[in-house]
Amino acid sequence: DAGVTQSPTHLIKTRGQHVTLRCSPISGHKSVSWYQQVLGQGPQFIFQYYEKEERGRGNFPDRFSARQFPNYSSELNVNALLLGDSALYLCASTNVRGGTEAFFGQGTRLTVV
Amino acid sequence: QQQVKQSPQSLIVQKGGISIINCAYENTAFDYFPWYQQFPGKGPALLIAIRPDVSEKKEGRFTISFNKSAKQFSLHIMDSQPGDSATYFCAASIDGTSYGKLTFGQGTILTVHP
């Protein structure tokens, strides 16, 4: 079975631009969470979606938004990029009914120049 | 109150030694405490997790010790191997499962010398 897949793996954007990151959860998993990991820090929670509804939001500005599609894949959108948005963006999926473990993807490395 | 504080930031251990990483939390509503291992270029992978009703949990060479009154928990890696060299994160969750919001510690870079 495929694990959590994220695309793209690497991305370079200019300040002020917009970016869309994508995540496909493990087949059968209906919950997707997004985290931002700045170099040298632990992941910080951004959003959690379950059954296509937002279930949790971290302390991030409104420039960050996300959604979950009927097939349970998800997009994270960031508008008006700042240099400080440079980070590894991680997606995690969980089979809420079948267990408690969150499976993380390899992440998207976003560099804002 | 939502913070999880992790120490040390880095740790160097000889092969066969014991690696110990400590975490402390303030929010008594946390009820699920997982540890994650992350290799460069990879996402975090769950190693072992514990709930507050248990004081210790062991899986292979990995043991979590939990002290509810002190609001502290630690990861012990017995017989540390060079392949254990990675960054380790403790985390905590309020809703009892890892599908909710995970609050991570700052991470510990473990280096195991052959």
Interface residues (C-beta under 8 A of the other chain):
Chain A: V4 S31 S33 Y35 G40 Q41 G42 P43 Q44 F45 Q48 Y50 R55 G56 G58 L90 A92 T94 V96 T100 E101 A102 F103 F104 G105 Q106 G107
Chain B: V4 Q6 Y32 Y36 G41 K42 G43 P44 A45 L46 A49 F89 A91 G96 T97 S98 Y99 G100 K101 L102 T103 F104 G105 Q106 G107
